[in-house]
């Protein structure tokens, strides 16, 4: 199966439909009046659909087992057709569109099986996904102008040429993948004054987003939070709470990250860990959702707020 461990948990929803048509005009009245020899067609199909949704991962090889938080199967009965609508919801790392389609298909097959003794012309005419919601694609904001970002790599060893920066490079690549323009990257040692000076300079130049990497741990030279916190006009604690929660599910040491986030004027500043893995996981946890802060600032600026 595809690795989904890097994905954040979000509310996922999907709606699928299936169409069953009959050939005998007497079939639909028999369904409505519950005169079909095999029993109550619609209730049997409803129960089968719920089983189908829950057991999707057992039959479709690449589907992940997941908690099904809500499943609903409804029917619209016409003169010669039954339209099945299957709605599924969960809070998980991957979508439920296959589960919804599987539930609709099992309901359709159940109806077919129960009606074939009285109507040899029953046809399953189509199964289709009508709607899906959830995941990162639903949380991407549109911007009037490209978001401009800057990345500050904070490391004594990298500054001294003793180590090659990988975390900062990864952050820049992730930003480009999100369509964010990386206007500048700079390297400074673990010196609070140098860190604060560079961040304030970028903020005053109109940069929308500043990401720093390094200096958020507990070694004596890790002073990034101490450098950034005093220059924040407003802290946004939920950002790093989300990052630490995400990281803690994957790495117990995430609890020791002291990263901070907040606003310097209209610029969002986020302090990421210096390790490549830590930076990657923080990006996975926060983006593209956190770019909504930039959208809010864009809206405020446009309306003179």
C-alpha positions as CSV (number, residue, x, y, z in Angstrom):
1,X,0.0,0.0,0.0
2,X,1.0,3.6,-0.5
3,X,2.7,5.2,2.5
4,X,0.3,7.7,4.0
5,X,2.0,8.2,7.4
6,X,3.2,11.7,6.3
7,X,-0.4,12.9,5.7
8,X,-2.3,14.9,8.4
9,X,-5.5,13.6,9.8
10,X,-8.5,15.6,8.4
11,X,-12.2,15.2,7.9
12,X,-12.8,13.2,4.8
13,X,-16.2,12.8,3.0
14,X,-17.3,11.2,-0.2
15,X,-20.6,10.6,-2.0
16,X,-21.2,8.0,-4.6
17,X,-24.2,6.8,-6.6
18,X,-25.3,3.7,-8.4
19,X,-28.2,3.2,-10.8
20,X,-30.2,0.0,-11.0
21,X,-32.9,-0.2,-13.8
22,X,-35.6,-2.8,-14.2
23,X,-37.5,-4.1,-17.2
24,X,-40.8,-5.2,-15.8
25,X,-43.3,-2.5,-14.8
26,X,-44.4,-4.7,-12.0
27,X,-41.0,-4.8,-10.3
28,X,-40.9,-1.4,-8.7
29,X,-44.4,-1.7,-7.1
30,X,-43.2,-5.1,-5.7
31,X,-40.2,-3.4,-4.2
32,X,-42.3,-0.6,-2.7
33,X,-44.9,-3.0,-1.3
34,X,-42.3,-5.4,0.0
35,X,-43.7,-8.3,-2.1
36,X,-40.3,-9.5,-3.4
37,X,-39.9,-13.2,-2.4
38,X,-36.4,-12.7,-1.1
39,X,-37.5,-10.0,1.3
40,X,-37.3,-6.3,1.9
41,X,-35.1,-5.2,-1.0
42,X,-34.1,-1.7,0.1
43,X,-33.4,-2.6,3.7
44,X,-31.4,-5.6,2.7
45,X,-29.4,-3.4,0.3
46,X,-28.9,-0.7,3.0
47,X,-27.4,-3.3,5.4
48,X,-25.2,-4.8,2.6
49,X,-24.0,-1.3,1.7
50,X,-22.8,-0.6,5.3
51,X,-21.0,-4.0,5.4
52,X,-19.5,-3.1,2.0
53,X,-18.1,0.2,3.2
54,X,-16.6,-1.3,6.3
55,X,-14.9,-4.2,4.5
56,X,-13.5,-2.2,1.5
57,X,-9.9,-2.7,2.6
58,X,-10.4,-6.4,2.7
59,X,-11.3,-6.6,-1.0
60,X,-9.4,-3.7,-2.7
61,X,-5.7,-4.4,-2.2
62,X,-4.4,-0.8,-1.9
63,X,-7.2,0.5,0.3
64,X,-6.2,1.2,3.9
65,X,-8.1,0.0,6.9
66,X,-9.8,3.1,8.5
67,X,-12.4,4.1,11.0
68,X,-15.7,4.7,9.3
69,X,-17.2,7.5,11.4
70,X,-20.4,7.8,9.4
71,X,-22.1,5.9,6.5
72,X,-25.5,6.5,5.1
73,X,-27.2,4.7,2.2
74,X,-30.4,6.2,0.7
75,X,-32.6,5.3,-2.3
76,X,-34.6,7.3,-4.8
77,X,-37.1,5.0,-6.4
78,X,-38.5,5.9,-9.8
79,X,-40.9,4.1,-12.2
80,X,-38.2,1.8,-13.6
81,X,-35.1,2.7,-11.7
82,X,-33.6,2.8,-8.2
83,X,-30.8,5.4,-7.6
84,X,-28.6,4.5,-4.7
85,X,-26.7,7.3,-2.9
86,X,-23.9,6.3,-0.5
87,X,-22.3,8.9,1.8
88,X,-19.3,8.1,3.9
89,X,-17.3,10.3,6.4
90,X,-14.2,9.7,8.5
91,X,-11.4,11.6,10.2
92,X,-8.3,10.0,8.8
93,X,-5.2,10.4,6.6
94,X,-6.8,9.3,3.3
95,X,-10.1,9.7,1.5
96,X,-13.2,7.5,1.5
97,X,-14.2,7.7,-2.2
98,X,-13.5,4.0,-2.8
99,X,-15.4,3.1,0.3
100,X,-18.4,5.1,-0.9
101,X,-18.3,3.6,-4.4
102,X,-17.9,0.1,-2.9
103,X,-20.9,0.6,-0.6
104,X,-23.0,1.8,-3.6
105,X,-21.9,-1.1,-5.7
106,X,-22.7,-3.7,-3.0
107,X,-26.1,-2.2,-2.6
108,X,-26.7,-2.4,-6.3
109,X,-25.6,-6.0,-6.5
110,X,-27.9,-6.8,-3.6
111,X,-30.8,-5.3,-5.3
112,X,-29.9,-7.2,-8.5
113,X,-29.7,-10.5,-6.6
114,X,-33.0,-10.0,-4.9
115,X,-34.9,-8.9,-8.0
116,X,-33.5,-11.4,-10.6
117,X,-36.1,-14.1,-9.7
118,X,-38.9,-11.8,-10.7
119,X,-37.2,-9.6,-13.4
120,X,-34.6,-11.0,-15.8
121,X,-33.9,-7.6,-17.2
122,X,-32.4,-5.9,-14.2
123,X,-29.3,-3.8,-15.1
124,X,-26.7,-2.1,-13.0
125,X,-26.3,0.9,-15.2
126,X,-23.5,2.8,-13.5
127,X,-21.5,3.5,-10.3
128,X,-19.9,6.9,-10.0
129,X,-18.3,9.3,-7.5
130,X,-20.3,12.4,-7.1
131,X,-18.3,14.4,-4.6
132,X,-15.3,14.1,-2.3
133,X,-14.0,16.5,0.3
134,X,-11.1,16.7,2.7
135,X,-7.3,16.5,2.5
136,X,-4.8,19.2,1.5
137,X,-6.4,19.9,-1.8
138,X,-9.5,21.4,-0.1
139,X,-7.4,23.8,1.9
140,X,-5.4,25.5,-0.8
141,X,-6.0,29.3,-0.8
142,X,-5.8,31.3,-4.0
143,X,-3.7,34.4,-4.0
144,X,-3.9,37.6,-6.0
145,X,-0.1,37.7,-6.1
146,X,2.5,34.9,-5.5
147,X,3.3,34.3,-1.8
148,X,6.9,35.5,-1.2
149,X,8.9,33.5,1.4
150,X,12.4,33.6,2.8
151,X,14.3,30.8,4.5
152,X,16.8,31.4,7.3
153,X,19.2,28.6,8.1
154,X,20.5,28.9,11.7
155,X,23.6,26.7,12.4
156,X,27.0,27.2,13.9
157,X,28.4,24.2,12.1
158,X,27.0,25.0,8.7
159,X,28.1,28.6,9.0
160,X,31.6,27.4,9.8
161,X,31.6,25.1,6.8
162,X,31.8,22.0,8.9
163,X,28.4,20.6,7.8
164,X,26.3,20.8,4.7
165,X,22.8,22.2,5.1
166,X,20.1,19.8,4.0
167,X,17.1,21.0,6.1
168,X,17.0,24.5,4.5
169,X,17.3,23.0,1.0
170,X,14.4,20.7,1.7
171,X,12.3,23.6,3.0
172,X,12.9,25.6,-0.2
173,X,12.0,22.6,-2.4
174,X,8.8,22.1,-0.4
175,X,7.8,25.8,-0.8
176,X,8.4,25.7,-4.5
177,X,6.2,22.6,-4.7
178,X,3.4,24.6,-3.0
179,X,3.8,27.4,-5.6
180,X,5.4,29.7,-3.0
181,X,8.2,32.0,-4.4
182,X,11.3,31.7,-2.3
183,X,12.7,35.3,-2.6
184,X,15.8,34.8,-0.4
185,X,17.8,32.3,1.6
186,X,20.4,33.2,4.2
187,X,22.7,31.4,6.6
188,X,23.6,32.7,10.1
189,X,25.2,31.2,13.2
190,X,23.3,30.5,16.4
191,X,23.4,34.1,17.5
192,X,20.1,35.7,18.7
193,X,21.0,39.2,17.5
194,X,21.9,38.0,14.0
195,X,18.7,35.9,13.8
196,X,16.5,38.8,14.9
197,X,18.2,41.3,12.7
198,X,17.7,39.2,9.6
199,X,14.0,38.4,10.3
200,X,13.1,42.0,11.0
201,X,14.9,43.1,7.8
202,X,12.9,40.6,5.7
203,X,9.6,41.5,7.4
204,X,10.1,45.2,6.7
205,X,10.8,44.4,3.0
206,X,7.4,42.9,2.5
207,X,8.1,39.2,2.7
208,X,4.9,37.3,3.4
209,X,6.4,34.2,5.1
210,X,9.7,33.6,6.9
211,X,10.8,30.0,7.8
212,X,13.8,29.5,10.0
213,X,15.5,26.1,10.4
214,X,17.6,25.2,13.4
215,X,18.1,26.3,17.0
216,X,14.8,25.1,18.4
217,X,16.2,22.3,20.5
218,X,17.8,22.1,24.0
219,X,21.5,22.4,23.3
220,X,23.2,25.5,24.9
221,X,23.5,27.2,21.5
222,X,19.9,26.6,20.5
223,X,18.5,30.1,21.0
224,X,16.2,30.7,18.0
225,X,13.0,30.9,20.2
226,X,14.7,33.4,22.4
227,X,15.6,35.5,19.4
228,X,12.3,35.3,17.7
229,X,9.8,35.6,20.5
230,X,10.7,39.2,21.6
231,X,10.2,40.5,18.1
232,X,6.8,38.9,17.5
233,X,3.9,41.4,17.5
234,X,1.5,38.5,18.0
235,X,2.3,34.9,18.8
236,X,0.2,32.2,17.1
237,X,0.7,29.3,19.5
238,X,-1.7,26.9,17.6
239,X,0.8,26.6,14.7
240,X,3.5,25.0,16.7
241,X,1.0,23.1,18.8
242,X,-0.1,21.5,15.6
243,X,3.4,20.8,14.5
244,X,4.4,19.2,17.8
245,X,1.3,17.1,17.9
246,X,2.0,15.8,14.4
247,X,5.6,15.2,15.2
248,X,4.9,13.5,18.5
249,X,2.8,10.8,16.7
250,X,5.9,9.9,14.7
251,X,8.9,10.7,16.9
252,X,8.9,10.9,20.7
253,X,11.6,13.5,20.7
254,X,9.2,16.0,19.1
255,X,8.1,17.0,22.6
256,X,11.5,18.7,23.1
257,X,11.0,21.1,20.2
258,X,10.7,24.7,21.4
259,X,9.7,26.3,18.1
260,X,7.5,29.4,18.1
261,X,5.4,31.1,15.4
262,X,3.7,34.4,15.1
263,X,3.4,37.7,13.2
264,X,6.1,40.4,12.7
265,X,3.9,43.1,11.2
266,X,2.1,41.3,8.4
267,X,4.8,38.7,8.0
268,X,4.2,35.2,9.4
269,X,7.4,33.7,11.0
270,X,7.7,30.0,11.8
271,X,10.7,28.3,13.4
272,X,11.4,24.8,12.1
273,X,13.8,22.2,13.5
274,X,17.2,22.0,12.0
275,X,17.1,18.3,11.2
276,X,16.0,17.4,7.7
277,X,13.4,15.0,9.0
278,X,12.1,17.5,11.6
279,X,11.8,20.2,8.9
280,X,10.0,17.8,6.6
281,X,7.5,16.7,9.2
282,X,6.8,20.3,10.3
283,X,6.1,21.2,6.7
284,X,3.8,18.2,6.3
285,X,2.0,19.2,9.4
286,X,1.5,22.9,8.6
287,X,1.2,23.3,4.8
288,X,-0.7,24.3,2.9
289,X,-3.1,25.1,5.7
290,X,-1.0,27.7,7.4
291,X,-0.9,29.8,4.2
292,X,-4.4,30.9,5.1
293,X,-2.7,33.3,7.5
294,X,-1.1,35.0,4.5
295,X,-4.5,35.1,2.8
296,X,-6.0,36.8,5.8
297,X,-3.2,39.4,5.7
298,X,-3.8,39.9,2.0
299,X,-7.5,40.5,2.6
300,X,-6.8,43.0,5.4
301,X,-4.3,44.9,3.3
302,X,-6.6,45.1,0.3
303,X,-9.4,46.5,2.5
304,X,-7.2,48.9,4.5
305,X,-7.7,47.1,7.7
